[in-house]
Amino acid sequence: MVDIGGGTTGLAVLNDGVVTEIYDEPTGGIHLTLVIAGNYHIPVSEAEKLKTDFSRHREMLPVVKAVMEKMATIVMKHIDRQATEAIYLCGGTSCFTDIETVFENVTGIRTVKTAYPLLVTPAGIAVNCKV
């Protein structure tokens, strides 16, 4: 489970339904916002609004793709590629259109965006339900 929040990317590694490792790295949605602000020469507050405008995601994907790839690379350094069946994304930043495709392309692992990404955290899901 990967929780891509505002300031961090959190990761809960499960083995046979048991959380075996938890990591938190300082790269999150704010980094996408900063890249958008710089690219469009707009204030950060305006870039944050733009980031949440789903109708503009296709246009912005090339702008933020490198940050998403960095997030996927962060996940890769903490998991066993051979033993990982799927990556599940949650958190506000995972609402960005096609982020799961970027993760899948970088990791080579099937990546699924949860149905309600704003309402879950990786540790909570891992502890309270079977994936």
ChimeraX attribute file (.defattr): number of C-alpha atoms within 10 A of each C-alpha:
attribute: neighborCount
match mode: 1-to-1
recipient: residues
	/A:1	26
	/A:2	25
	/A:3	25
	/A:4	28
	/A:5	21
	/A:6	17
	/A:7	16
	/A:8	19
	/A:9	23
	/A:10	26
	/A:11	25
	/A:12	25
	/A:13	22
	/A:14	20
	/A:15	10
	/A:16	8
	/A:17	13
	/A:18	14
	/A:19	16
	/A:20	11
	/A:21	13
	/A:22	15
	/A:23	14
	/A:24	16
	/A:25	14
	/A:26	13
	/A:27	20
	/A:28	24
	/A:29	22
	/A:30	18
	/A:31	17
	/A:32	25
	/A:33	23
	/A:34	17
	/A:35	19
	/A:36	23
	/A:37	19
	/A:38	14
	/A:39	13
	/A:40	12
	/A:41	11
	/A:42	13
	/A:43	13
	/A:44	16
	/A:45	12
	/A:46	14
	/A:47	22
	/A:48	17
	/A:49	10
	/A:50	18
	/A:51	24
	/A:52	16
	/A:53	11
	/A:54	13
	/A:55	11
	/A:56	13
	/A:57	17
	/A:58	12
	/A:59	10
	/A:60	20
	/A:61	19
	/A:62	9
	/A:63	16
	/A:64	20
	/A:65	17
	/A:66	14
	/A:67	16
	/A:68	25
	/A:69	18
	/A:70	15
	/A:71	23
	/A:72	22
	/A:73	14
	/A:74	19
	/A:75	24
	/A:76	16
	/A:77	9
	/A:78	14
	/A:79	16
	/A:80	11
	/A:81	13
	/A:82	7
	/A:83	8
	/A:84	13
	/A:85	10
	/A:86	15
	/A:87	22
	/A:88	19
	/A:89	27
	/A:90	26
	/A:91	25
	/A:92	19
	/A:93	24
	/A:94	25
	/A:95	21
	/A:96	20
	/A:97	18
	/A:98	15
	/A:99	22
	/A:100	21
	/A:101	16
	/A:102	19
	/A:103	25
	/A:104	18
	/A:105	14
	/A:106	16
	/A:107	17
	/A:108	13
	/A:109	17
	/A:110	15
	/A:111	20
	/A:112	18
	/A:113	20
	/A:114	16
	/A:115	11
	/A:116	12
	/A:117	19
	/A:118	16
	/A:119	10
	/A:120	16
	/A:121	20
	/A:122	22
	/A:123	19
	/A:124	11
	/A:125	14
	/A:126	18
	/A:127	14
	/A:128	9
	/A:129	9
	/A:130	10
	/A:131	13
